């Protein structure tokens, strides 16, 4: 299912000059909405800003979001908003062949949304099969008490005896403009229909939310109210304790995690499926795929294995070698390699494989690190993108169809090679599983002087090249029962090195050993979502009966949020500690 979020933002405004980019607590107003959807809307796979204003367009691009030029006739005071929404959808369908199933309208002048509300609205739209779902707020004033005036004369003074507040049994609600999601066909087919809300369809559902999430900025007073709410949140405990799974310790703030009526998370329910899977049959499926893609004449490699040198990389390589596969291993170097990471990568090569290691331009790497930190609260953005794009580039260049990835949390999804309806690692697959849509390289151009030709290693191959070579992929975690601790024992016997003590931010000593700034990544995750790597590791150990939930909670409270390398990180990307703290606050969970 494809979901696009459209943020309409006109240049003209009356109550507040340049309203949509007016500064609010040091940030352009529209950037709050952009951050909400980029960080906390996992159902959304594309975000666009529709505007007629160059200054707004520039701000959107700096926030790593694509821009659609809105025609002037769709940007007047009289033009209905649905015109701009339909125009945005038309542009995506005509120019990018992107046809959404759901269109989400997010108002640029609503700076404060409840975390996860965008996904909650979309989920309700999917579950109820309604035409649309909108957010509403309880009305504080009743229409029965309102009057009309002629000059200074009141026309219809209300009868307070007839309308007593205590007699009102049912509260009234106002559409608050925070989130509106609708089926694409409902929006597009409503053209020409009469009625102010015809574009929402006939079956309109709602989600009621607090008034503080319904502040629309239309005049200077609204700006002061929003500022007061943001400052109030800032004064509160920044990382409040989230609600957690009744079985493991994963919180309800984890993106794309759901809970059932028993309070058990979807990760725990998914883990239960492992015991019912016929792993012998899955292994047989793996062997059939390998046989299909092995080089027929032995003059080429059988597959590409993206590797970092970590425990999963070792396990992938050992598994493929044991199956008689000749892999080409490909590494996209981390921004700051560690000593143990370098030694483990050397050990991996010595297992008996050919290996390509790509080191991106360090100066551009640092700029992109800062861009990711400032724009989406994730400095590892270039790493996340590069580990997906560069191995597939090599697959295309060397005409190697099969790419072998490691663990996959979606047990039901084995990869494109197992999907007869969608067998290729094309851009649609990558947008869904690689997460590149959140900040495409096209939106990086111009940041701190970055040119397009300096981003070649971050660009995904064209669908034409993907199909020409037939590039596809598999997740080993679909075919083999994945157990990190058992795999660590295996790879250590083959030379993999662990830390003598635990890693920063967790109690384990075997994961994410190659990057020197992993504690910064985990710290930002903790500030944004209220949990860190300890919570992830403890939840896995709880599911595998290696510790109790109470023990996991104690470890999470002890180690989540631990960080050591802030000053080193600031020096690396060229910012002060004060600038670091200001950016962290922008993404902190209130």
Beta strands, then each sheet from edge to edge (+ up, - down):
strand 1: 3-9
strand 2: 23-24
strand 3: 27-28
strand 4: 46-51
strand 5: 66-69
strand 6: 102-105
strand 7: 132-138
strand 8: 149-150
strand 9: 153-154
strand 10: 173-183
strand 11: 204-208
strand 12: 303-306
strand 13: 327-332
strand 14: 354-358
strand 15: 402-405
strand 16: 472-475
sheet 1: 5+ 4+ 1+ 6+ 10- 7+ 11+
sheet 2: 2+ 3-
sheet 3: 8+ 9-
sheet 4: 12+ 13+ 14+
sheet 5: 15+ 16+
end
